[in-house]
Amino acid sequence: MAIKATSLREQTDEELLNLMDETRSELANVRMMQRVGDGSQSPLKMRTLRRDIARIKTVMQERTTQQAQA
């Protein structure tokens, strides 16, 4: 399930970093399972995880630019 950007904006920086780590490790596990041969759900799951990571990075970047402007 994809993470909404609005829910990410409500989280703290520490929560975002934890979520980023969890999502990256999950993506690594899905990639490993695909290489082993259990790729039944991999393409869709990999795409969703990559996009979730991009959303998290975007929210984190928004915060750093807002802090720099203030």
C-alpha positions as CSV (number, residue, x, y, z in Angstrom):
1,M,0.0,0.0,0.0
2,A,1.4,3.4,-1.0
3,I,2.1,5.9,1.7
4,K,0.4,9.3,1.2
5,A,2.5,12.4,1.3
6,T,0.1,14.1,3.6
7,S,0.6,11.5,6.3
8,L,4.4,11.8,5.8
9,R,4.3,15.5,6.4
10,E,2.6,14.9,9.8
11,Q,5.5,12.7,11.0
12,T,8.7,13.9,12.7
13,D,12.1,13.7,11.1
14,E,13.1,10.8,13.3
15,E,10.0,8.9,12.3
16,L,10.7,9.6,8.6
17,L,14.2,8.3,8.9
18,N,13.0,5.1,10.6
19,L,10.3,4.6,7.9
20,M,13.0,5.2,5.2
21,D,15.2,2.5,6.8
22,E,12.3,0.0,7.0
23,T,11.2,0.7,3.4
24,R,14.8,0.3,2.1
25,S,15.2,-3.0,3.9
26,E,11.9,-4.2,2.7
27,L,12.9,-3.3,-0.9
28,A,16.1,-5.2,-0.5
29,N,14.2,-8.3,0.7
30,V,11.8,-8.1,-2.2
31,R,14.8,-7.8,-4.6
32,M,16.4,-10.8,-3.0
33,M,13.2,-12.9,-3.3
34,Q,12.9,-11.9,-7.0
35,R,16.5,-13.1,-7.6
36,V,15.9,-16.4,-5.8
37,G,12.9,-17.0,-7.9
38,D,9.8,-16.0,-5.9
39,G,8.9,-13.0,-8.1
40,S,5.2,-13.4,-8.0
41,Q,4.5,-10.0,-6.4
42,S,7.9,-8.4,-7.0
43,P,7.3,-5.9,-9.9
44,L,4.4,-4.1,-8.3
45,K,5.8,-4.3,-4.8
46,M,9.2,-3.0,-5.9
47,R,7.6,-0.1,-7.8
48,T,5.5,0.8,-4.8
49,L,8.4,0.7,-2.4
50,R,10.6,2.8,-4.7
51,R,7.9,5.4,-5.0
52,D,7.4,5.4,-1.2
53,I,11.1,6.0,-0.7
54,A,10.9,8.9,-3.2
55,R,8.0,10.4,-1.3
56,I,9.8,10.2,2.0
57,K,12.9,11.9,0.4
58,T,10.7,14.6,-1.1
59,V,9.1,15.4,2.3
60,M,12.5,15.5,3.9
61,Q,13.9,17.8,1.2
62,E,10.9,20.1,1.6
63,R,11.7,20.4,5.2
64,T,15.3,21.3,4.7
65,T,14.5,23.9,2.1
66,Q,11.9,25.4,4.5
67,Q,14.4,25.6,7.2
68,A,17.0,27.2,5.0
69,Q,14.5,29.9,3.9
70,A,13.5,30.7,7.5
